[in-house]
Amino acid sequence: MPETIYLADREATEALGRRLAPHLVPGDTLLLSGPVGAGKSTLARAIIASRLAAVGATDDIPSPSFTLVQTYCAGDTALWHADLYRLGRPDDVTELGLEEAFEDAVTLIEWPDRLGPLRPKRALEIALSATPHGRRAQISALGGRWAAVRHAIPRSRREDERASFLAASHIAQKPQPFAGDASTRRYFRAGGRVLMDWPDAGPGIGAFTRITNRLREIGLSAPEIYDVDPNNGFLLLEDLGDALFARWLEAQPGDEGGLYAAAVDVLARIQKSSAEDLPPYEDAILSEEVRRFALWYLPVARGHALPPAEARVLESLTLEAVAALPAAQPVPVLVDFHAENLLWMPERAGAARVGLLDYQDARAGHPAYDLVSLLEDARRDVSETTRSAALHQMSDASGTPLHDLEASVAVFGAQRNLKILGLFARLARRDGRPDYLRHMPRVWGHLMRDLAHPRLTGLRDWVSRTAPPPAQEVLARMQST
């Protein structure tokens, strides 16, 4: 599993380079990936400068963007720094002599995706990406001696802060990481508890605590909060287990109807509770979310940017469709209510059988929004039988006529799926996380279904003339851009 280090600023990125530098020996390769501006050159230059300084040497360390390769001599060790961004084919790499450097030099490669079949099997891969408060470095060891090298690197300040927080909570066990999400949050298990590490939480920790308490007060299974460090972004939570809906249904697909019926029961209970003090899911937010589609998906899918006036048409058509829906009282909306954030806990009773995760962004919004999140899941297909049953169940529970509910699901489904396509494109292009691209065809299918609704004729026409679907060639460009 990759290890993640959070880097507050340029100086922290350079410090990571200085920590790595002494452990590199001839034959070692660092693959530095991430979008433009993520810090690849900063990290490489810090490594080179540290190795040169160690032997009393000084040298200019220019970017190899135009020369493609820069070489240095640090005592008896050769250092190669390559920037492959401008290369189009792996054959071009051969002409640079990198295969020989892999054998007897310390080689630092920016844009390693250009290596193709020449990518070395033994390497340390560092994927850099931007966060709202700095950078994130995900370090993966690819074979060879890299596990030992990684353990030789001193602990980061964040690791020390985690250890101090756990010690203050009387937990001595070393935290073990487990799967995270698309945010900057990381999760660890220690002492029968879950540690949420949220380095850029800000006021989000307060929001998470408030909505957790509200959910628990109405009898739902949000995790109990045992300890909080709002200044450093740590929470110690109840461990609700690993039985995510998505994982459970992979093993027992026949349970889908029952699990989704229980999830709809949870939604119905949430929507009967107060949305007081929750920030509104207002038009400005809906519009900004749809704008991500124009800013991140369309430029690559079309091969050129969308004119600003056309992007404004997209936002206007979306908001017009929302405004035309029957009026609905705002309810608590958890925002990401889907199979990767719901846990099946059959040992509990009633609605408490559904464990809840990832709701810190909760808002007061339309009752259809979370139902859309559940039924039009970006990561898994929901059967038509389950979808139909859930719509009828929610219609009965809320007293909303079925045709009105279906119209609301279509409108908010279109808005949400446009947002997700833009978000996944941004994760791939800006944050160096192309793994989300594999979900795009499913999300596009959800979008097409929503746009088929009669209330969305204008938006459907706009998408059909403006937005190419995420075909293989589009996904390939999005991964390499």
C-alpha positions as CSV (number, residue, x, y, z in Angstrom):
1,M,0.0,0.0,0.0
2,P,1.4,3.5,-0.8
3,E,2.5,5.6,2.1
4,T,1.2,9.2,2.0
5,I,3.2,12.1,3.3
6,Y,1.6,15.6,3.4
7,L,3.8,18.5,2.5
8,A,2.8,21.9,3.7
9,D,4.8,23.9,1.3
10,R,7.8,24.0,-1.1
11,E,10.2,23.8,1.8
12,A,8.6,20.6,3.0
13,T,8.9,19.1,-0.5
14,E,12.6,20.0,-0.5
15,A,13.0,18.5,3.0
16,L,11.6,15.2,1.7
17,G,14.2,15.3,-1.1
18,R,17.0,15.8,1.4
19,R,15.7,12.9,3.5
20,L,15.6,10.6,0.5
21,A,19.0,11.6,-1.0
22,P,21.5,9.8,1.3
23,H,19.7,6.4,0.7
24,L,20.1,6.4,-3.1
25,V,22.7,4.2,-4.7
26,P,23.7,3.5,-8.3
27,G,21.0,1.5,-10.0
28,D,18.2,3.2,-8.1
29,T,15.4,4.9,-10.0
30,L,12.8,7.4,-8.8
31,L,9.6,7.8,-10.8
32,L,8.1,11.2,-10.1
33,S,4.5,11.5,-11.4
34,G,1.9,14.2,-11.0
35,P,0.4,17.1,-12.9
36,V,2.2,20.3,-13.9
37,G,3.1,22.3,-10.8
38,A,2.8,19.4,-8.4
39,G,6.5,19.6,-7.2
40,K,8.3,17.0,-9.3
41,S,11.2,19.3,-10.3
42,T,11.4,20.7,-6.8
43,L,11.8,17.3,-5.3
44,A,14.3,16.1,-7.9
45,R,16.4,19.3,-7.5
46,A,16.5,18.9,-3.8
47,I,17.8,15.4,-4.1
48,I,20.5,16.4,-6.6
49,A,21.5,19.5,-4.5
50,S,21.8,17.3,-1.4
51,R,24.0,14.7,-3.1
52,L,26.2,17.4,-4.6
53,A,26.6,19.2,-1.3
54,A,27.5,15.9,0.4
55,V,30.7,15.7,-1.7
56,G,31.4,19.5,-1.5
57,A,30.3,20.2,-5.0
58,T,28.0,22.9,-6.3
59,D,26.4,23.2,-9.7
60,D,23.4,24.9,-11.3
61,I,20.5,22.5,-11.4
62,P,18.3,23.6,-14.4
63,S,15.1,22.0,-15.3
64,P,15.5,19.4,-18.1
65,S,12.2,20.4,-19.7
66,F,14.0,21.4,-22.9
67,T,17.2,19.4,-22.7
68,L,15.2,16.3,-21.6
69,V,18.2,15.0,-19.6
70,Q,20.6,16.7,-17.2
71,T,23.5,14.7,-15.7
72,Y,25.6,15.4,-12.6
73,C,28.6,13.8,-10.8
74,A,28.4,13.4,-7.1
75,G,31.7,11.8,-6.2
76,D,31.6,8.4,-7.7
77,T,27.9,8.4,-8.3
78,A,26.3,9.7,-11.6
79,L,22.9,11.4,-11.2
80,W,20.5,11.6,-14.2
81,H,17.5,13.9,-14.1
82,A,15.1,13.4,-17.0
83,D,11.8,15.2,-17.9
84,L,9.9,13.1,-20.5
85,Y,6.9,15.4,-20.9
86,R,7.6,16.3,-24.5
87,L,8.2,12.7,-25.6
88,G,5.5,11.1,-27.6
89,R,6.8,7.5,-27.9
90,P,8.8,5.0,-25.8
91,D,11.2,4.7,-28.8
92,D,12.3,8.3,-28.1
93,V,13.4,7.2,-24.6
94,T,15.9,4.7,-26.1
95,E,17.7,7.6,-27.8
96,L,18.3,9.3,-24.4
97,G,20.4,6.4,-23.0
98,L,18.2,6.0,-20.0
99,E,18.3,2.2,-20.1
100,E,22.0,2.3,-19.4
101,A,21.5,4.9,-16.6
102,F,19.0,2.5,-14.9
103,E,21.9,0.1,-14.4
104,D,24.6,2.3,-13.0
105,A,23.3,5.7,-12.1
106,V,20.8,7.3,-9.7
107,T,18.0,8.2,-12.1
108,L,15.2,10.7,-11.4
109,I,12.4,10.5,-14.0
110,E,9.6,13.1,-14.4
111,W,6.5,12.0,-16.4
112,P,7.4,8.3,-16.2
113,D,4.2,7.3,-18.0
114,R,6.2,8.1,-21.2
115,L,8.5,5.2,-20.5
116,G,6.0,2.6,-21.7
117,P,7.6,-0.9,-21.7
118,L,11.0,0.6,-20.7
119,R,9.6,1.4,-17.2
120,P,11.9,-0.3,-14.7
121,K,10.5,-3.1,-12.5
122,R,12.6,-1.9,-9.6
123,A,11.9,1.7,-8.6
124,L,10.5,4.0,-6.0
125,E,7.4,5.8,-7.3
126,I,6.4,9.1,-5.8
127,A,3.1,10.5,-7.0
128,L,2.7,14.2,-6.1
129,S,-0.6,16.1,-6.1
130,A,-2.0,19.3,-4.9
131,T,-4.2,19.7,-1.8
132,P,-6.0,22.8,-0.6
133,H,-3.2,23.3,1.9
134,G,0.0,22.1,0.2
135,R,0.9,18.9,-1.5
136,R,0.5,15.2,-1.0
137,A,3.3,12.6,-1.8
138,Q,2.2,9.0,-2.2
139,I,5.2,6.7,-2.1
140,S,5.1,3.2,-3.5
141,A,7.9,0.7,-3.6
142,L,8.1,-1.3,-6.8
143,G,10.2,-4.4,-6.0
144,G,13.8,-4.8,-5.0
145,R,15.2,-3.2,-1.8
146,W,12.8,-0.3,-1.6
147,A,11.0,-1.5,1.5
148,A,14.2,-1.3,3.5
149,V,15.0,2.2,2.0
150,R,11.6,3.5,3.0
151,H,12.0,2.4,6.6
152,A,15.4,4.1,6.7
153,I,13.8,7.5,6.0
154,P,13.1,9.4,9.2
155,R,9.5,9.8,10.2
156,S,7.6,12.8,9.0
157,R,6.3,15.4,11.4
158,R,2.7,14.1,10.6
159,E,3.7,10.6,11.8
160,D,4.9,12.1,15.1
161,E,1.7,14.1,15.5
162,R,-0.4,10.9,14.9
163,A,1.7,9.0,17.5
164,S,1.3,11.9,20.1
165,F,-2.5,12.0,19.6
166,L,-2.8,8.3,20.1
167,A,-0.6,8.3,23.1
168,A,-2.7,11.0,24.7
169,S,-5.7,8.7,24.1
170,H,-3.8,5.9,25.9
171,I,-3.4,3.8,22.7
172,A,0.1,2.3,22.3
173,Q,-0.4,0.2,19.2
174,K,1.1,1.4,15.9
175,P,-1.7,2.7,13.6
176,Q,-2.3,0.5,10.6
177,P,-3.6,2.3,7.5
178,F,-6.6,1.2,5.5
179,A,-8.5,2.4,2.5
180,G,-9.2,6.1,2.2
181,D,-11.2,8.1,-0.3
182,A,-10.9,10.9,-2.9
183,S,-10.1,13.5,-0.2
184,T,-7.0,14.3,1.8
185,R,-8.3,12.2,4.7
186,R,-6.5,9.1,5.8
187,Y,-7.8,6.3,8.1
188,F,-5.9,4.1,10.5
189,R,-6.8,1.4,13.0
190,A,-5.3,1.3,16.4
191,G,-6.4,-0.1,19.7
192,G,-9.8,-1.1,18.4
193,R,-10.5,2.4,17.3
194,V,-10.4,4.3,13.9
195,L,-8.1,7.3,13.6
196,M,-9.2,9.8,11.1
197,D,-6.2,11.9,9.9
198,W,-7.6,15.1,8.3
199,P,-4.7,17.5,7.8
200,D,-6.6,20.3,6.1
201,A,-9.9,19.9,8.1
202,G,-10.3,23.4,9.3
203,P,-13.9,24.0,10.4
204,G,-14.8,20.6,8.8
205,I,-14.1,18.8,12.1
206,G,-16.7,20.9,13.9
207,A,-19.2,20.1,11.1
208,F,-18.4,16.4,11.3
209,T,-18.9,16.3,15.0
210,R,-22.2,18.2,14.9
211,I,-23.8,16.0,12.1
212,T,-22.4,12.8,13.9
213,N,-24.2,13.8,17.1
214,R,-27.4,14.6,15.2
215,L,-27.4,11.3,13.4
216,R,-26.8,9.3,16.6
217,E,-29.6,11.2,18.4
218,I,-32.1,9.9,15.9
219,G,-30.9,6.3,16.4
220,L,-28.6,5.9,13.4
221,S,-25.2,4.2,13.3
222,A,-22.8,7.1,12.9
223,P,-19.5,6.3,14.7
224,E,-19.1,7.4,18.3
225,I,-16.5,10.1,18.7
226,Y,-14.0,9.3,21.5
227,D,-11.5,12.1,21.1
228,V,-10.8,15.1,18.9
229,D,-7.8,17.3,18.2
230,P,-9.2,20.1,16.0
231,N,-5.9,22.0,15.8
232,N,-4.0,19.1,14.1
233,G,-7.0,17.5,12.4
234,F,-7.4,14.1,14.3
235,L,-10.5,12.3,15.4
236,L,-10.7,9.0,17.3
237,L,-13.8,7.1,16.2
238,E,-15.8,3.9,16.9
239,D,-14.8,1.2,14.5
240,L,-17.9,0.1,12.6
241,G,-16.2,-2.7,10.7
242,D,-15.4,-3.4,7.1
243,A,-18.7,-4.6,5.7
244,L,-19.2,-1.8,3.2
245,F,-22.3,-2.3,1.1
246,A,-20.1,-2.6,-2.0
247,R,-17.9,-5.3,-0.5
248,W,-20.8,-7.2,1.1
249,L,-22.7,-7.3,-2.2
250,E,-19.6,-8.5,-4.2
251,A,-19.8,-11.6,-2.0
252,Q,-23.6,-11.8,-1.6
253,P,-25.2,-10.1,-4.6
254,G,-28.6,-11.5,-3.7
255,D,-28.8,-9.3,-0.7
256,E,-28.9,-6.1,-2.7
257,G,-32.7,-5.5,-2.4
258,G,-32.6,-5.9,1.4
259,L,-29.6,-3.7,1.9
260,Y,-30.9,-0.9,-0.3
261,A,-34.3,-1.1,1.3
262,A,-32.6,-0.6,4.7
263,A,-30.7,2.4,3.2
264,V,-33.9,4.0,2.0
265,D,-35.3,3.6,5.5
266,V,-32.3,5.5,6.8
267,L,-32.9,8.2,4.3
268,A,-36.5,8.5,5.3
269,R,-35.5,8.9,8.9
270,I,-32.9,11.5,8.1
271,Q,-35.3,13.5,6.0
272,K,-37.8,13.7,8.9
273,S,-35.1,15.2,11.1
274,S,-34.2,18.9,11.3
275,A,-31.9,20.5,8.7
276,E,-31.5,23.5,11.1
277,D,-28.0,25.0,11.1
278,L,-26.9,23.0,8.1
279,P,-25.5,25.2,5.3
280,P,-27.9,25.4,2.3
281,Y,-27.2,23.4,-0.9
282,E,-27.8,26.6,-2.8
283,D,-27.8,27.4,-6.5
284,A,-24.3,28.8,-6.4
285,I,-23.0,25.5,-5.2
286,L,-25.0,23.4,-7.8
287,S,-23.7,25.8,-10.5
288,E,-20.1,25.6,-9.4
289,E,-20.2,21.8,-9.3
290,V,-21.6,21.6,-12.9
291,R,-18.8,24.1,-13.9
292,R,-16.2,21.4,-13.1
293,F,-17.5,19.4,-16.1
294,A,-16.8,22.4,-18.4
295,L,-13.4,23.1,-16.8
296,W,-12.0,19.7,-16.4
297,Y,-13.8,17.1,-18.6
298,L,-14.7,19.0,-21.8
299,P,-11.3,20.5,-22.7
300,V,-9.7,17.0,-23.0
301,A,-12.8,15.3,-24.4
302,R,-13.2,18.0,-27.1
303,G,-9.5,18.7,-27.6
304,H,-10.0,22.4,-26.8
305,A,-11.6,24.6,-24.1
306,L,-15.2,25.4,-24.0
307,P,-16.0,29.1,-24.6
308,P,-17.1,30.8,-21.3
309,A,-20.5,31.7,-22.8
310,E,-21.2,28.0,-23.5
311,A,-20.2,27.0,-20.0
312,R,-22.7,29.6,-18.6
313,V,-25.4,28.0,-20.8
314,L,-24.7,24.7,-19.1
315,E,-25.1,26.2,-15.7
316,S,-28.3,28.1,-16.6
317,L,-29.9,25.0,-18.1
318,T,-29.2,23.0,-15.0
319,L,-30.5,25.6,-12.6
320,E,-33.6,26.1,-14.8
321,A,-34.4,22.4,-14.5
322,V,-33.9,22.5,-10.7
323,A,-36.2,25.6,-10.4
324,A,-38.9,23.9,-12.4
325,L,-39.3,21.0,-10.0
326,P,-42.2,20.9,-7.5
327,A,-41.3,22.8,-4.3
328,A,-39.8,20.7,-1.6
329,Q,-38.8,21.4,2.0
330,P,-35.0,21.3,2.5
331,V,-33.9,18.2,4.4
332,P,-30.5,17.1,5.7
333,V,-28.4,15.8,2.7
334,L,-25.3,13.7,3.4
335,V,-24.0,14.4,-0.1
336,D,-22.1,11.0,-0.6
337,F,-24.7,8.5,0.4
338,H,-23.6,5.4,-1.6
339,A,-22.3,1.9,-1.3
340,E,-18.7,2.9,-0.5
341,N,-19.9,4.9,2.5
342,L,-22.6,2.6,3.9
343,L,-21.8,-0.4,6.2
344,W,-24.0,-3.4,6.7
345,M,-24.3,-4.3,10.4
346,P,-26.9,-7.0,10.7
347,E,-26.2,-7.6,14.4
348,R,-28.0,-4.2,15.0
349,A,-31.7,-3.6,14.7
350,G,-33.8,-1.6,12.2
351,A,-32.3,1.5,10.6
352,A,-29.2,1.1,12.9
353,R,-28.1,-1.8,10.7
354,V,-26.7,0.7,8.3
355,G,-23.4,2.3,9.4
356,L,-22.8,5.8,8.0
357,L,-19.5,7.3,6.9
358,D,-18.2,10.4,5.1
359,Y,-21.0,12.9,5.8
360,Q,-19.0,15.9,7.0
361,D,-20.1,18.0,4.0
362,A,-23.8,17.6,4.9
363,R,-26.1,20.4,3.7
364,A,-29.8,21.3,3.7
365,G,-31.0,20.4,0.3
366,H,-33.5,18.6,-1.9
367,P,-34.9,15.2,-0.7
368,A,-34.0,13.6,-4.0
369,Y,-30.2,14.2,-3.8
370,D,-29.1,11.4,-1.5
371,L,-31.5,9.0,-3.3
372,V,-29.6,9.8,-6.5
373,S,-26.3,9.2,-4.8
374,L,-27.5,5.8,-3.7
375,L,-29.2,4.6,-7.0
376,E,-26.8,6.2,-9.5
377,D,-23.6,5.0,-7.8
378,A,-20.4,5.9,-9.7
379,R,-18.7,2.7,-8.6
380,R,-21.3,0.0,-8.9
381,D,-24.3,-0.9,-10.9
382,V,-27.7,-1.1,-9.2
383,S,-30.2,-3.5,-10.6
384,E,-33.4,-2.2,-12.2
385,T,-35.5,-4.2,-9.7
386,T,-33.7,-2.6,-6.7
387,R,-33.9,0.9,-8.3
388,S,-37.7,0.6,-8.9
389,A,-38.3,-0.8,-5.4
390,A,-36.3,2.1,-3.8
391,L,-38.2,4.7,-5.8
392,H,-41.6,3.3,-4.7
393,Q,-40.4,2.9,-1.1
394,M,-39.3,6.5,-0.9
395,S,-42.4,7.8,-2.6
396,D,-44.5,6.0,0.0
397,A,-42.3,7.1,2.9
398,S,-42.2,10.8,1.9
399,G,-45.7,11.1,0.5
400,T,-44.2,12.4,-2.8
401,P,-46.1,11.3,-6.0
402,L,-43.9,8.8,-7.9
403,H,-43.8,10.9,-11.1
404,D,-42.6,13.9,-9.1
405,L,-39.9,11.9,-7.4
406,E,-38.7,10.4,-10.7
407,A,-38.5,13.9,-12.2
408,S,-36.4,15.1,-9.2
409,V,-34.1,12.1,-9.4
410,A,-33.5,12.7,-13.1
411,V,-32.8,16.5,-12.6
412,F,-30.5,16.0,-9.6
413,G,-29.0,12.9,-11.2
414,A,-28.0,14.9,-14.3
415,Q,-26.5,17.6,-12.1
416,R,-24.6,15.2,-9.9
417,N,-23.3,13.1,-12.7
418,L,-22.0,16.2,-14.6
419,K,-20.2,17.1,-11.3
420,I,-18.7,13.6,-10.9
421,L,-17.4,13.5,-14.5
422,G,-15.7,16.8,-13.9
423,L,-14.4,15.7,-10.5
424,F,-12.9,12.4,-11.8
425,A,-11.3,14.3,-14.7
426,R,-9.8,16.7,-12.2
427,L,-8.5,13.9,-10.0
428,A,-6.8,12.4,-13.0
429,R,-5.4,15.5,-14.5
430,R,-4.5,17.7,-11.5
431,D,-4.0,15.3,-8.7
432,G,-2.4,12.4,-10.6
433,R,-5.1,9.9,-9.7
434,P,-6.2,8.2,-13.0
435,D,-7.8,5.2,-11.2
436,Y,-11.0,7.2,-11.1
437,L,-11.2,7.3,-14.9
438,R,-12.4,3.7,-15.1
439,H,-15.7,4.7,-13.5
440,M,-16.5,7.4,-16.1
441,P,-18.4,5.2,-18.6
442,R,-20.8,4.1,-15.9
443,V,-21.3,7.7,-14.8
444,W,-21.9,8.7,-18.4
445,G,-24.5,6.0,-18.7
446,H,-26.3,7.4,-15.6
447,L,-26.2,10.9,-17.2
448,M,-27.7,9.6,-20.4
449,R,-30.5,8.0,-18.5
450,D,-31.3,11.2,-16.6
451,L,-31.2,13.3,-19.7
452,A,-33.8,11.1,-21.3
453,H,-36.4,12.6,-19.0
454,P,-38.8,15.1,-20.6
455,R,-37.9,17.8,-18.1
456,L,-34.3,17.8,-19.4
457,T,-34.8,18.4,-23.1
458,G,-32.7,21.6,-23.2
459,L,-29.8,20.1,-21.2
460,R,-29.9,16.9,-23.2
461,D,-29.6,18.9,-26.5
462,W,-26.7,20.9,-25.0
463,V,-24.8,17.8,-23.9
464,S,-25.4,16.0,-27.2
465,R,-23.9,18.8,-29.3
466,T,-21.1,19.8,-26.9
467,A,-19.8,16.8,-24.9
468,P,-18.2,13.7,-26.4
469,P,-18.7,10.5,-24.3
470,P,-15.7,9.1,-22.4
471,A,-14.6,6.7,-25.1
472,Q,-11.2,4.9,-24.8
473,E,-9.4,7.6,-26.7
474,V,-10.8,10.3,-24.5
475,L,-9.8,8.4,-21.3
476,A,-6.3,7.8,-22.7
477,R,-5.9,11.6,-23.4
478,M,-7.2,12.4,-19.9
479,Q,-4.7,10.0,-18.3
480,S,-1.7,11.4,-20.2
481,T,-2.6,15.1,-20.1
